[in-house]
Amino acid sequence: MYFERFQKDSAEVPGFVMPESIAVWDFFLAEQQGKRVAGALLEIGVYYGKSAIMLAMQARPEEELVLVDPTDFVDQAAITIGKFKSENVRIIKKKSSSHACWALTKDQKHSFRWIHIDGDHKAQTVENDLRLASQLLAEKGIICVDDSPSLGFLISRSTKQIFREPVTPLESARGGNNMSITAWMRIRIESFTSGFSHE
Ligand SMILES: C[S@@+](CC[C@H](N)C(=O)[O-])C[C@H]1O[C@@H](n2cnc3c(N)ncnc32)[C@H](O)[C@@H]1O
């Protein structure tokens, strides 16, 4: 849907994102649109905003895009993202473990349809991010976790401990340098999109 435009418009933006992963995002974000799944979108670990461009392209004007990164990179990302989404973009220039991020669980509990975890890849931080995501994820929402093969044990352990209800492995796109994005859904894929097999 937006993949070709993303490739063209993000070409000059530095970042760490595989085209295969973004193609998978494009598909599932479009599926959410088609199924009228609405909600905010969150990215933890923004850098210059490259992967966030796809989220900005796919978000409806009224849907909030929340970008979390504690570094000055996010200032540049805010300018970049502003070219693709002019309203309802919120930058949280803090760590994902900060009070500002956890405050989202009060005001916006279970209201995020898309959550990308791509911040500090240390085990403790990823566990924080999965715990946060489990409280923010909406029904039919999707969580993407970057570099999950290198964190495979942690993530399989964490998802069992963190998510009370079953989450369904959705997709894993692996690139040549071992970067990947794995996604989980709060619901079973069969009820999300008929005619699509995940076997
Ligand atoms: C791999 S880069 C993100 C790549 C980005 N998604 C892209 O499209 O290019 C990781 C980013 O996570 C940020 N980061 C590090 N620790 C973080 C934390 N505790 N919370 C949020 N972001 C963090 C770093 O500043 C860095 O910009």
The ligand as an SDF file (V2000), in Angstrom:
LIG
                    3D

 27 29  0  0  0  0  0  0  0  0999 V2000
   18.1750    0.6060   16.6570 C   0  0  0  0  0  0  0  0  0  0  0  0
   17.8730    2.2930   17.0030 S   0  0  0  0  0  0  0  0  0  0  0  0
   16.2260    2.4850   16.4340 C   0  0  0  0  0  0  0  0  0  0  0  0
   16.1100    2.4010   14.9450 C   0  0  0  0  0  0  0  0  0  0  0  0
   14.8820    3.0620   14.3640 C   0  0  0  0  0  0  0  0  0  0  0  0
   13.6600    2.3860   14.7320 N   0  0  0  0  0  0  0  0  0  0  0  0
   15.0060    3.2030   12.8610 C   0  0  0  0  0  0  0  0  0  0  0  0
   13.9900    3.1200   12.1700 O   0  0  0  0  0  0  0  0  0  0  0  0
   16.0970    3.4220   12.3630 O   0  0  0  0  0  0  0  0  0  0  0  0
   17.6680    2.2870   18.7450 C   0  0  0  0  0  0  0  0  0  0  0  0
   17.2160    3.6150   19.3430 C   0  0  0  0  0  0  0  0  0  0  0  0
   16.7570    3.3430   20.6620 O   0  0  0  0  0  0  0  0  0  0  0  0
   17.0480    4.4480   21.4690 C   0  0  0  0  0  0  0  0  0  0  0  0
   17.0240    4.0160   22.8710 N   0  0  0  0  0  0  0  0  0  0  0  0
   18.0490    3.5220   23.6200 C   0  0  0  0  0  0  0  0  0  0  0  0
   17.6290    3.2390   24.8620 N   0  0  0  0  0  0  0  0  0  0  0  0
   16.3020    3.5480   24.9000 C   0  0  0  0  0  0  0  0  0  0  0  0
   15.3010    3.4770   25.9150 C   0  0  0  0  0  0  0  0  0  0  0  0
   15.5770    3.0210   27.1450 N   0  0  0  0  0  0  0  0  0  0  0  0
   14.0450    3.8970   25.6110 N   0  0  0  0  0  0  0  0  0  0  0  0
   13.7690    4.3540   24.3660 C   0  0  0  0  0  0  0  0  0  0  0  0
   14.6650    4.4280   23.3660 N   0  0  0  0  0  0  0  0  0  0  0  0
   15.9190    4.0330   23.6250 C   0  0  0  0  0  0  0  0  0  0  0  0
   18.3950    4.9290   20.9700 C   0  0  0  0  0  0  0  0  0  0  0  0
   18.6010    6.2770   21.3020 O   0  0  0  0  0  0  0  0  0  0  0  0
   18.2790    4.6770   19.4580 C   0  0  0  0  0  0  0  0  0  0  0  0
   17.8690    5.8500   18.8040 O   0  0  0  0  0  0  0  0  0  0  0  0
  1  2  1  0
  2  3  1  0
  2 10  1  0
  3  4  1  0
  4  5  1  0
  5  6  1  0
  5  7  1  0
  7  8  2  0
  7  9  1  0
 10 11  1  0
 11 12  1  0
 11 26  1  0
 12 13  1  0
 13 14  1  0
 13 24  1  0
 14 15  1  0
 14 23  1  0
 15 16  2  0
 16 17  1  0
 17 18  1  0
 17 23  2  0
 18 19  1  0
 18 20  2  0
 20 21  1  0
 21 22  2  0
 22 23  1  0
 24 25  1  0
 24 26  1  0
 26 27  1  0
M  CHG  2   2   1   9  -1
M  END
$$$$
